[in-house]
């Protein structure tokens, strides 16, 4: 009877140790995946910000140039805004689901990598 009790306590101790080890392993795996995703997002974010600044100043120049051609700076900004409004509408109507799928697949690929 005593030996069964000792075996059960030993088995219970090993199960508890196994659970703690699995929990620690899971934490390390989550940390690895999170650091991998974040480390890939930071360079992409920096490039995105640099491209956004470049496009911002390009669009300012374009708006001023179009405004000079039309003899009214206001109309230059309206023309550039209308162009981007049309592009945004086209993307929303025809390409939104495809872009959402591409971004979702990229995130899943990074997490499961």
Backbone bond lengths (Angstrom), bond angles and torsions (degrees), N, CA, C in turn:
res aa  C-N    CA-C-N  psi(-1)  N-CA   C-N-CA  omega(-1)  CA-C   N-CA-C  phi
1 X - - - 1.440 - - 1.526 110.46 -
2 X 1.315 116.22 -43.90 1.465 121.96 -180.00 1.528 110.43 -61.74
3 X 1.309 116.15 -40.48 1.456 118.49 -177.32 1.536 110.61 -66.93
4 X 1.330 117.65 -35.58 1.466 120.45 176.48 1.522 110.75 -64.43
5 X 1.326 115.08 -39.99 1.457 119.78 179.50 1.527 110.25 -65.40
6 X 1.323 116.39 -43.08 1.463 120.90 178.77 1.533 111.18 -65.73
7 X 1.333 116.61 -39.96 1.462 120.47 177.36 1.526 110.96 -63.57
8 X 1.333 115.45 -42.78 1.458 120.01 179.47 1.533 110.86 -63.66
9 X 1.337 117.01 -44.12 1.471 120.53 178.51 1.524 110.93 -64.35
10 X 1.317 116.26 -39.73 1.463 120.15 177.71 1.523 110.80 -64.67
11 X 1.320 115.27 -44.16 1.455 120.81 178.56 1.533 110.49 -63.66
12 X 1.321 117.38 -42.64 1.450 122.07 178.57 1.532 110.82 -62.62
13 X 1.321 116.78 -40.84 1.465 121.15 177.74 1.524 111.41 -64.35
14 X 1.333 116.02 -40.92 1.468 119.51 178.87 1.520 111.40 -67.54
15 X 1.334 117.74 -37.82 1.464 121.43 177.92 1.525 109.85 -64.37
16 X 1.335 116.26 -42.59 1.468 119.76 178.64 1.525 110.31 -64.05
17 X 1.319 117.13 -42.36 1.467 120.90 178.28 1.528 110.51 -64.58
18 X 1.317 116.99 -39.91 1.465 121.71 177.29 1.528 110.57 -62.20
19 X 1.319 116.55 -43.47 1.464 121.08 178.45 1.521 111.55 -61.98
20 X 1.330 117.15 -43.56 1.460 120.93 178.77 1.535 110.76 -64.39
21 X 1.321 115.85 -41.29 1.464 120.17 179.25 1.525 110.69 -64.82
22 X 1.332 116.92 -43.54 1.465 120.35 177.79 1.526 111.14 -62.95
23 X 1.332 117.09 -38.99 1.457 121.14 178.08 1.527 110.57 -63.30
24 X 1.312 117.12 -44.86 1.472 121.15 178.16 1.526 110.90 -63.68
25 X 1.323 116.66 -40.99 1.455 120.79 178.16 1.527 110.66 -63.56
26 X 1.309 117.21 -42.00 1.462 121.56 177.97 1.525 110.57 -62.71
27 X 1.327 117.88 -42.61 1.461 120.91 177.64 1.525 110.80 -60.87
28 X 1.329 116.60 -42.41 1.465 119.98 179.62 1.521 111.66 -66.52
29 X 1.331 117.49 -38.69 1.465 120.39 177.72 1.522 111.29 -65.41
30 X 1.333 117.30 -42.41 1.461 120.91 178.27 1.520 110.09 -64.00
31 X 1.321 116.79 -42.20 1.461 120.93 178.26 1.528 110.70 -62.56
32 X 1.325 116.81 -41.03 1.470 120.78 178.49 1.525 110.93 -62.42
33 X 1.324 117.07 -46.89 1.461 120.42 -179.29 1.526 110.92 -66.11
34 X 1.325 117.19 -41.88 1.465 120.12 -179.49 1.527 110.45 -64.25
35 X 1.325 116.41 -43.44 1.463 118.74 179.79 1.528 110.99 -67.14
36 X 1.324 117.60 -34.22 1.459 121.26 177.75 1.531 110.72 -65.81
37 X 1.335 116.85 -45.47 1.461 120.81 -179.73 1.529 110.18 -65.76
38 X 1.321 117.30 -44.86 1.464 120.82 -179.06 1.522 110.65 -65.86
39 X 1.330 116.35 -41.70 1.462 118.51 -179.18 1.530 112.14 -67.01
40 X 1.324 117.73 -24.46 1.464 118.95 175.82 1.525 111.08 -86.45
41 X 1.332 118.00 -24.17 1.458 120.25 179.78 1.524 112.44 -77.63
42 X 1.310 118.00 -33.49 1.466 120.75 -176.40 1.529 111.50 -62.83
43 X 1.338 120.28 -51.32 1.477 118.14 177.62 1.526 112.86 -61.39
44 X 1.335 116.97 -37.24 1.457 119.71 177.50 1.530 110.44 -63.91
45 X 1.320 117.00 -38.40 1.464 120.74 179.09 1.522 111.35 -65.50
46 X 1.328 116.44 -41.41 1.466 119.96 179.30 1.523 109.98 -62.93
47 X 1.318 117.36 -45.52 1.468 120.88 178.88 1.528 109.82 -63.12
48 X 1.318 117.07 -41.54 1.460 120.77 179.05 1.524 111.24 -60.91
49 X 1.328 117.68 -44.00 1.467 121.10 179.93 1.529 110.35 -64.37
50 X 1.327 117.32 -42.77 1.463 119.96 178.70 1.530 112.07 -63.03
51 X 1.318 116.67 -42.59 1.465 120.28 177.85 1.532 110.21 -66.43
52 X 1.348 117.09 -38.05 1.462 120.02 178.79 1.528 110.90 -63.28
53 X 1.343 117.23 -41.90 1.463 119.60 176.78 1.527 111.36 -63.04
54 X 1.304 116.18 -42.81 1.461 120.89 179.26 1.530 110.21 -60.64
55 X 1.320 116.86 -47.42 1.461 120.67 178.95 1.524 112.05 -65.09
56 X 1.319 116.59 -36.38 1.465 120.81 178.77 1.524 110.92 -60.46
57 X 1.327 116.42 -49.92 1.459 119.23 -179.03 1.532 111.97 -70.45
58 X 1.318 116.68 -33.86 1.465 119.78 174.71 1.525 110.46 -61.93
59 X 1.339 116.10 -44.00 1.461 120.13 -179.85 1.525 111.82 -67.00
60 X 1.334 117.07 -36.57 1.465 118.93 174.84 1.531 110.43 -61.11
61 X 1.314 116.09 -47.69 1.464 120.01 178.26 1.508 112.08 -60.60
62 X 1.314 116.48 -42.96 1.465 120.96 179.13 1.528 110.91 -62.99
63 X 1.320 116.51 -42.84 1.466 119.84 179.96 1.520 110.81 -64.33
64 X 1.339 117.19 -43.23 1.463 119.12 178.06 1.531 111.34 -64.83
65 X 1.328 116.31 -38.34 1.466 120.42 -179.72 1.537 111.09 -65.58
66 X 1.345 115.42 -47.08 1.469 119.25 178.01 1.527 109.74 -63.41
67 X 1.334 116.57 -39.95 1.461 120.17 177.71 1.516 112.30 -61.94
68 X 1.327 116.58 -37.27 1.471 120.18 177.12 1.527 110.73 -66.45
69 X 1.323 116.54 -40.15 1.466 120.54 178.44 1.536 110.45 -64.10
70 X 1.343 116.00 -39.59 1.468 120.45 -178.10 1.530 112.55 -88.16
71 X 1.330 117.78 1.88 1.467 123.94 -179.84 1.534 113.29 63.58
72 X 1.322 116.90 22.24 1.463 120.80 176.07 1.526 108.02 -156.01
73 X 1.329 116.65 114.90 1.462 120.94 -177.15 1.523 111.49 -60.21
74 X 1.328 115.88 -35.56 1.456 121.43 179.61 1.522 111.47 -55.50
75 X 1.320 116.77 -44.52 1.469 120.79 -179.21 1.530 111.87 -66.19
76 X 1.320 117.64 -30.81 1.456 120.61 175.93 1.516 111.57 -63.54
77 X 1.335 116.17 -44.16 1.464 120.03 178.34 1.519 111.61 -67.96
78 X 1.332 116.31 -37.40 1.465 120.02 176.80 1.527 110.31 -63.04
79 X 1.331 117.65 -41.80 1.470 121.26 -179.27 1.529 110.87 -63.41
80 X 1.336 116.79 -44.62 1.475 119.95 179.57 1.528 110.20 -65.91
81 X 1.333 117.33 -42.45 1.473 120.39 178.81 1.524 111.04 -63.30
82 X 1.331 117.10 -40.44 1.464 120.41 178.89 1.525 110.84 -64.09
83 X 1.327 116.49 -40.46 1.466 120.23 178.34 1.529 110.40 -59.75
84 X 1.338 116.39 -48.35 1.462 118.72 -179.41 1.527 112.23 -70.33
85 X 1.322 116.98 -29.50 1.461 119.04 174.64 1.512 111.71 -64.69
86 X 1.324 116.40 -42.74 1.475 120.54 177.79 1.520 110.92 -64.72
87 X 1.332 116.76 -43.94 1.474 120.49 178.30 1.532 110.22 -61.43
88 X 1.334 116.76 -43.64 1.467 120.66 178.39 1.515 112.41 -62.09
89 X 1.310 116.41 -40.59 1.460 120.51 178.37 1.525 111.31 -65.31
90 X 1.321 117.16 -41.91 1.465 120.94 178.20 1.526 110.78 -63.13
91 X 1.329 116.01 -44.64 1.471 119.27 179.18 1.516 110.28 -62.54
92 X 1.335 117.25 -44.09 1.468 120.39 -178.61 1.516 111.70 -64.41
93 X 1.315 117.18 -41.39 1.458 119.86 -175.73 1.526 113.44 -77.04
94 X 1.328 117.47 -37.58 1.464 118.98 -170.06 1.527 115.01 -113.17
95 X 1.322 118.00 -23.35 1.467 118.75 -171.37 1.522 113.37 -121.18
96 X 1.329 119.65 2.71 1.457 122.65 -174.19 1.524 112.16 -62.65
97 X 1.323 117.35 -48.51 1.468 120.80 -177.73 1.529 111.15 -64.06
98 X 1.323 116.77 -40.70 1.465 119.97 178.51 1.517 111.96 -64.32
99 X 1.338 116.91 -43.44 1.465 119.79 178.07 1.523 111.19 -65.00
100 X 1.328 116.45 -39.90 1.470 120.41 178.59 1.527 110.30 -62.24
101 X 1.315 117.35 -42.17 1.464 121.70 179.47 1.527 110.50 -65.27
102 X 1.339 117.51 -42.79 1.470 121.10 -179.71 1.526 110.61 -62.82
103 X 1.327 117.16 -45.34 1.464 120.64 -179.80 1.525 110.60 -66.54
104 X 1.330 116.94 -41.73 1.466 120.47 178.13 1.522 111.82 -62.06
105 X 1.324 117.11 -43.56 1.460 120.94 178.43 1.524 111.42 -64.02
106 X 1.338 117.06 -38.07 1.467 120.59 178.96 1.528 110.44 -64.09
107 X 1.329 116.85 -44.03 1.471 120.39 -179.69 1.526 109.78 -64.77
108 X 1.319 117.54 -44.33 1.473 120.67 179.32 1.518 110.31 -62.79
109 X 1.326 117.47 -40.98 1.457 121.10 179.25 1.532 110.42 -61.92
110 X 1.340 116.36 -40.59 1.462 119.71 179.86 1.526 110.91 -67.57
111 X 1.311 117.68 -38.25 1.467 121.10 -178.75 1.524 110.39 -70.83
112 X 1.328 118.09 -40.42 1.457 121.31 -175.96 1.528 113.23 -87.15
113 X 1.310 117.69 -1.48 1.458 123.06 -178.83 1.510 112.41 -63.67
